[in-house]
Amino acid sequence: MKVLRILSLISITAVLLTYAGCKGKGGDPEPIADVQFDKLKKTWKINTVTLDGTDKTADYTNFQLTFSGTKGTPPFDYATSGRPSLSPWKPSGKWDFGTAVETQIIRDKGTADELALTYSVTETTLTISFNFTGTGYSARTGVVSGDWVYVFKL
């Protein structure tokens, strides 16, 4: 009888130790697009702007870019404020990630205004660069073609 009791205790202990050693099933990692969206979904204030290496920051002193939408449901929205009278940015539109989610945004995808943007983002800084061809978005005629680099801060 004692032997049966000892064997039962050993069996129960072995089963408990086996389950205690198992790792619980963790959740699936968050999709990279959702992680990047959380980093971008903010109102960004301009820090510096260059066009073909020439400083244009003075033209953009009040410029802000806001990314918004619902995580996981592209296309997302963007809106600008404080644009100069001639700009490569529309007042607002849609955006989605490109094939390289961590570095590419497609602005106004599927429209005549579609434009690939390269970006990098940290907790406090967003850098966007792109090559714009065209006359820009304003009521006057002018050209804003060239290589643009925007650096934003929170």
Backbone as a ProteinNet text record, in pm:
[ID]
protein_1_A
[PRIMARY]
MKVLRILSLISITAVLLTYAGCKGKGGDPEPIADVQFDKLKKTWKINTVTLDGTDKTADYTNFQLTFSGTKGTPPFDYATSGRPSLSPWKPSGKWDFGTAVETQIIRDKGTADELALTYSVTETTLTISFNFTGTGYSARTGVVSGDWVYVFKL
[TERTIARY]
80.7	0	86.4	193.3	284.6	349.3	383.3	447.7	352.6	226.2	126.5	111	111.1	99.2	221.9	339.3	462.8	465.2	424.9	420.2	319.5	206.7	106	162.8	230.1	288.8	397.5	477.6	582.3	520.1	414.4	346.9	286.4	218.2	157	264.3	373.2	483.3	544.4	562.8	619.6	529.5	399.4	304.4	307.4	306.3	309.4	438.4	550.7	678	683.6	624	620	542.4	422.6	342.6	403.4	468.1	531.8	648.9	714.4	827.8	786.8	660.8	613.8	589.6	630.2	603.3	460.6	394.3	259.3	266.7	160.4	157.6	145.7	251.1	250.9	168.3	125.6	50.5	140.7	78.5	154.5	215.8	334.2	393.4	307.6	308.4	230.6	288	202.9	252.8	337.3	441.8	535	463	363.7	288.4	215.7	164.2	96.1	195.3	313	417.2	457.3	479.9	520.3	407.8	284.2	170.4	163.8	183.5	182.5	291	406	513.8	479	408.4	379.1	254	158.5	27.5	39	81	103.8	95.2	100	115	261.2	326.7	469.8	490.8	577.5	610.2	744.1	750	870.3	991.6	1105	1232.3	1319.3	1342.3	1418.1	1358.9	1381.3	1337.4	1447.9	1481.3	1574.1	1515.7	1549.5	1515.3	1645.4	1682.2	1808.9	1927.3	1922.8	2032.1	2027.3	1929.1	1915.7	1814.4	1849.9	1763	1637.5	1521	1391.9	1310.6	1374.2	1303.5	1226.2	1280.6	1213.7	1076.2	1057	927.5	827	872.8	789.4	781.4	796.5	808	689.7	569.2	450.4	397.7	476.1	429.6	416.6	303.2	279.6	220.1	253	203	141.8	17.1	-52.9	-88.4	-45.3	-85.7	-193.4	-302.5	-411.2	-476.6	-571.6	-643.6	-658.2	-699.8	-718.6	-618.3	-541	-436.8	-496.1	-424.8	-465.6	-570.1	-614.1	-716.7	-675.2	-573.5	-533.6	-640.4	-640.4	-544.4	-571.9	-465.6	-472.6	-483.7	-500.9	-516.4	-391.3	-367.8	-269.2	-331	-285.2	-329.2	-209.8	-205.9	-98.7	-159.8	-80.2	-120.3	5.5	-14.9	98.2	185.3	125.9	202.9	231.2	344.6	366.2	271.9	268.7	174.9	201.2	321.9	354.2	428.3	376.9	431.1	414.7	501.4	480.6	380.1	321	221.6	82.6	-12.6	-152.6	-200.9	-314	-365.6	-397	-442.1	-474.6	-482.7	-486.1	-496.8	-487.2	-456.4	-446.6	-303.9	-267.7	-134.6	-143.8	-44.4	-31.1	117.6	151.2	290.2	324.8	450.6	500.7	543.6	611.9	655.1	757.9	838.6	934	867.4	786.1	701.9	780.2	899.3	976.5	1043.1	1037.2	1104.5	1027	909.7	842.5	694.4	653.1	512.8	474.3	354	300.9	190	213.7	116.5	20	-108.7	-214.2	-206.7	-187.4	-173.2	-292.6	-261	-364.6	-425.3	-369	-419	-309.6	-344.5	-245.3	-136.9	-165.7	-71.2	12.3	5.8	80.1	229.1	285.4	425.7	485.3	599.5	671.2	758.2	744.1	823.3	910.6	1032.7	1120.5	1119.4	1106.7	1100.5	1182.4	1216.9	1270.9	1206.5	1176.5	1105.4	1163.3	1173.8	1210.2	1097	1117.9	1015.9	989	1087.6	1072	1103.6	1150.7	1192.6	1138.3	1090.1	1045.1	1117.5	1184.5	1250.7	1183.4	1141.5	1076.5	1153.1	1185.8	1251.2	1180.8	1181.9	1118.5	1163.3	1143.8	1169.9	1034.5	1009.1	881.3	901.1	813.1	815	678.9	678.1	550.2	552	433.7	421.7	383.1	354.9	316.7	168.8	126.3	-16	-40.7	-97.6	-134.9	-218.1	-256.2	-334	-245	-116.8	-29.1	56.5	115.3	199.1	343.2	408.2	547.8	596.7	722.6	779.2	845.5	813.7	875.5	941	979.7	1042.7	1179.1	1214	1346.6	1343.4	1459	1474	1448.2	1342.2	1300.9	1340	1379.6	1402.5	1336.5	1241.4	1171.7	1211.1	1250.6	1280	1179.8	1102.2	999.7	1037.8	984.4	999.4	861.1	851.8	724.9	721.5
-118.1	0	126.4	122.9	235.3	255.7	149.5	156.9	220	185.8	241.3	391.9	433.3	574.6	651.6	597.3	661.7	670.6	565	566.5	670.1	683.8	783.5	924.3	950.8	1082.5	1113.7	1013.1	1032.2	1061	990.9	1011.8	1151.7	1192.4	1325.1	1433	1415.4	1511.7	1519.2	1407	1403.7	1476.7	1454.7	1521.2	1671.9	1715	1858.3	1923.9	1857.4	1911.7	1920.8	1823.9	1824.3	1945.5	1971.6	2084.8	2218.1	2221.4	2344.3	2383.6	2287.5	2313.9	2357.1	2340	2378.9	2528.4	2589.1	2730.4	2744.3	2847	2873.6	2920.4	2899.5	2942	3093.4	3158.9	3304.4	3347.9	3473.1	3524.9	3541.9	3547.3	3570.2	3709.8	3727.6	3861.8	3957.7	4084.6	4185.5	4205.2	4212.7	4234.5	4361.7	4357.5	4470	4596.8	4581.6	4698.7	4766.3	4688.2	4745.6	4817.9	4760.7	4824	4957.4	4958	5080.4	5183.9	5137.9	5229.6	5301.7	5227.8	5290	5396.6	5373.9	5473	5597.6	5579.5	5690.6	5768.8	5706.3	5767.5	5879.2	5995.7	6111.8	6236.3	6349.8	6476.6	6517	6526	6554.5	6700.4	6768.6	6908.7	6915.6	7003.7	7011.7	7058	7000.2	7041.9	7103.7	7026.9	7079.6	7027.2	7102.5	7063.4	7100.5	7008.8	7042.1	6997.6	7071.9	7038.4	7039.3	6923.6	6907.4	6960.6	6938.4	6979	7123.7	7200.2	7340.2	7351.7	7422.4	7438.4	7517.7	7458.2	7523	7535.8	7516.4	7515.2	7644.1	7758.5	7887	7891.3	7816.3	7811.8	7722	7643	7540.7	7557.8	7678.4	7697.8	7642.2	7642.8	7594.2	7462.1	7396.1	7273.9	7158.7	7088.9	6969.8	6861.8	6738	6621.1	6527	6489.5	6399.2	6270.2	6158.9	6027.1	5975.1	5924	5872.7	5754	5693.7	5579	5474.6	5357	5245.2	5137.1	5099.5	4998.1	4873.3	4823.8	4701	4719	4843.1	4865.4	4974.5	4946.7	5046.5	5060.7	5166.7	5276.6	5366.1	5433.9	5523.6	5666.4	5760.5	5900.8	5981.6	6085.7	6185.6	6322.9	6419.2	6557	6646.6	6758.5	6855.9	6988.1	7066.5	7204	7289.9	7420.4	7512.1	7496.2	7444.3	7430	7566.7	7580.3	7705.1	7708.2	7821.7	7835.5	7735.9	7684.5	7582.3	7470	7349.1	7238.4	7106.6	7009.7	6876.6	6794.9	6857.2	6790.7	6845.4	6755.4	6794.4	6822.4	6891.2	6915.5	6785	6684.3	6555.8	6447.6	6324.1	6211.6	6080.5	5976	5840.4	5790.6	5694.4	5633.6	5488.8	5413	5272.9	5241.1	5129.8	5087.1	5028.7	5044.4	4980.4	4838.5	4773	4635.1	4625.7	4728.9	4734.6	4815	4748.8	4813.9	4904.5	4865.9	4942.7	5067.1	5083.4	5198.4	5264.9	5214.7	5270.5	5296.4	5416.2	5456.4	5491.3	5452.3	5492.1	5593	5714.6	5822.2	5824.1	5829.9	5839.3	5725.5	5604.5	5485	5467.7	5433.9	5407.8	5532.7	5649	5773.5	5834.2	5940	6010.4	6075.1	6094.6	6156.5	6055.1	5927.2	5824.8	5858.7	5842.4	5876.2	5785.2	5725	5641.4	5730.4	5714.8	5789.6	5690.9	5729.1	5650.2	5716.7	5636	5695.1	5616.3	5686.5	5621.6	5691.8	5614.4	5670.5	5616.4	5705.4	5667.1	5716.5	5710.9	5758.6	5908.6	5986.3	6131.9	6196	6120.3	6177.9	6096.5	6165.9	6104.1	6174.2	6095.9	6149.8	6089.3	6175.2	6131.3	6191.7	6108.6	6159.2	6102.3	6180.3	6137	6227.1	6180.3	6260.6	6297.7	6425.7	6475.3	6534.5	6497.7	6557.4	6619.9	6741.8	6807.2	6950.8	7011.4	7152.8	7178.7	7078.6	7099	7124	7139.6	7155.5	7294.1	7381.5	7515.5	7579.6	7703.9	7776.8	7845.5	7853.9	7920.8	7817.8	7859.2	7769.8	7782.3	7672.7	7672.1	7529	7512.5	7378.6	7348.8	7234.1	7189.2	7053.2	7027.9	6900.5	6890.3	6768.8	6744.4	6647.2	6631.8	6540.1	6614.9	6576.4	6639.2	6551.7	6616.2	6546.6	6631.3	6569.8	6634.1	6562.5	6638.3	6581.7	6645.5	6558.7	6602.5	6562.1	6636.1	6603.3	6606.4	6545.3	6552.9	6677.7
0	0	0	81.8	83.8	-52.3	-116.5	-247.3	-348.5	-343.1	-434.9	-412	-285.9	-253.2	-303.5	-285.1	-330.4	-482.3	-549.7	-696.3	-746.7	-679.4	-717.7	-702.3	-589	-566.2	-669.3	-701.2	-801.9	-938.3	-972.4	-1101.5	-1109.7	-1002.2	-1000.8	-1009.9	-935.2	-938.8	-1078.1	-1142.3	-1277.3	-1376.2	-1365.9	-1455.7	-1432.7	-1306	-1275.3	-1324.1	-1305.3	-1352.2	-1504.2	-1569.9	-1716.3	-1767.2	-1710.1	-1753.8	-1711.2	-1596.3	-1549.1	-1639.6	-1700	-1788.1	-1927.1	-1961.8	-2095.4	-2100.6	-2208.3	-2228.4	-2277.9	-2229.6	-2277.8	-2421.7	-2492.1	-2631.1	-2635.2	-2681.2	-2691.3	-2810.5	-2807.2	-2920.3	-3041.8	-3155.8	-3278	-3271.9	-3327.4	-3326.6	-3409.4	-3369.8	-3440.1	-3580.3	-3682.2	-3818.4	-3826.1	-3906.2	-3917.7	-3965	-4052.1	-4099.6	-3982.8	-3888.4	-3772.6	-3681.3	-3665.6	-3584	-3646.2	-3777.2	-3846.3	-3844	-3860.9	-3858.1	-3723.9	-3614.2	-3481.8	-3468.6	-3529.9	-3525.6	-3606.9	-3718.5	-3810	-3773	-3707.8	-3681.8	-3577.9	-3626.1	-3541.1	-3627.5	-3562.1	-3633	-3621.2	-3736.5	-3743	-3781.6	-3709.2	-3735.8	-3809.8	-3907.7	-3990.5	-3909.5	-3941.3	-3883.1	-3992.4	-4101.6	-4215.2	-4346	-4452.2	-4587.2	-4683.9	-4774.5	-4883.2	-5016	-5119.4	-5257.7	-5335.3	-5387	-5459.5	-5378.2	-5248	-5159.9	-5113.5	-5162.4	-5122.6	-5009.9	-4903.5	-4787.2	-4824.7	-4799.3	-4824.9	-4696.6	-4581.6	-4454	-4430.1	-4471.3	-4449.9	-4516.7	-4624.9	-4693.7	-4621.6	-4527.2	-4462.7	-4311	-4259.3	-4113.6	-4035.1	-4090.6	-4019.5	-4074.2	-4156.7	-4221.8	-4122.4	-4130.8	-4050	-4138.8	-4106.2	-4177.8	-4075.7	-4098.3	-4006.9	-4080	-4023	-4072.3	-3978.1	-4036.1	-3954.1	-4022.9	-3953.8	-4006.3	-3898.2	-3940.6	-3849.2	-3883.2	-3783.4	-3802.4	-3868.4	-3969.7	-4037.4	-4145.2	-4170.2	-4272.3	-4370.9	-4453.9	-4554	-4661.8	-4739.6	-4734.4	-4614.1	-4570.6	-4457	-4509.4	-4418.7	-4457.5	-4422.3	-4499.3	-4460.5	-4482.3	-4403.4	-4418.8	-4390.3	-4460.9	-4440	-4397.1	-4329.8	-4297.9	-4302.2	-4324.3	-4329.6	-4452.3	-4560.8	-4685.4	-4745.8	-4813.5	-4888.6	-5008.8	-5078.2	-5190.1	-5301.7	-5311.6	-5410.1	-5338.9	-5351.4	-5273.4	-5348.3	-5323.9	-5380.3	-5298.1	-5196.1	-5111.4	-5140	-5156	-5163.8	-5021.7	-5006.2	-4871.1	-4795.7	-4868.8	-4804.7	-4911.1	-4865.1	-4956.4	-4882.2	-4956.2	-4902.3	-4915.6	-4829.4	-4838.8	-4794.8	-4836.6	-4797.3	-4795.5	-4736.4	-4737.4	-4873.8	-4913.3	-5033.7	-5000.3	-5092.3	-5069.4	-4957.2	-4939.2	-4828	-4715.9	-4636.6	-4536.8	-4442.5	-4405.7	-4308.9	-4367.5	-4500.7	-4561.7	-4675.7	-4713.7	-4830.5	-4804.5	-4842.6	-4840.8	-4983.6	-5023.3	-5153.9	-5127.2	-5171.9	-5152.2	-5269.9	-5239.9	-5341.4	-5443.4	-5393.4	-5476.5	-5570.1	-5694.7	-5794.3	-5855.7	-5827.9	-5886.4	-5975.2	-6044.5	-6127.4	-6040.3	-5912.9	-5820.1	-5742.5	-5778.5	-5704.2	-5698.2	-5577.9	-5558.6	-5451.6	-5482.9	-5385.8	-5298.1	-5166.6	-5069.6	-4993.4	-4967.8	-4882.4	-4745.5	-4640.5	-4507.6	-4406.6	-4297.8	-4178.8	-4060.6	-3957.3	-3843.9	-3713.7	-3614.7	-3478.5	-3388.5	-3260.7	-3167.5	-3182.5	-3227.5	-3231.4	-3366.2	-3462.8	-3590.6	-3707.3	-3808.7	-3933.8	-4047.6	-4131.8	-4250.9	-4372.9	-4464.2	-4588.1	-4704.5	-4803.2	-4924.1	-5046.4	-5153.2	-5277.7	-5391	-5512.3	-5630.5	-5688.7	-5694.2	-5745.1	-5883	-5975.5	-6108.6	-6133	-6173	-6199.1	-6152.5	-6155.5	-6124.4	-5979.6	-5902.8	-5763.3	-5749.8	-5626.6	-5597.1	-5539.8	-5623.3	-5578.6	-5687.9	-5662.8	-5762.4	-5864.9	-5836	-5931.6	-6005	-6114.1	-6191.4	-6144.5	-6131.8	-6093.1	-6094	-6071.8	-6074.6	-5940.9	-5887.5	-5762.6	-5784.6	-5907.4	-5941.4	-5876	-5839.1	-5784.6	-5669	-5605.5	-5493.1	-5362.7	-5296.6	-5171.7	-5053.7	-4942.4	-4815.8	-4706.4	-4636.2	-4524.9	-4397.4	-4296.8	-4165.1	-4068.2	-4002.2	-3908.4	-3766.8	-3670.8	-3528.6	-3465.5	-3350.4	-3276.3	-3192.5
[MASK]
++++++++++++++++++++++++++++++++++++++++++++++++++++++++++++++++++++++++++++++++++++++++++++++++++++++++++++++++++++++++++++++++++++++++++++++++++++++++++

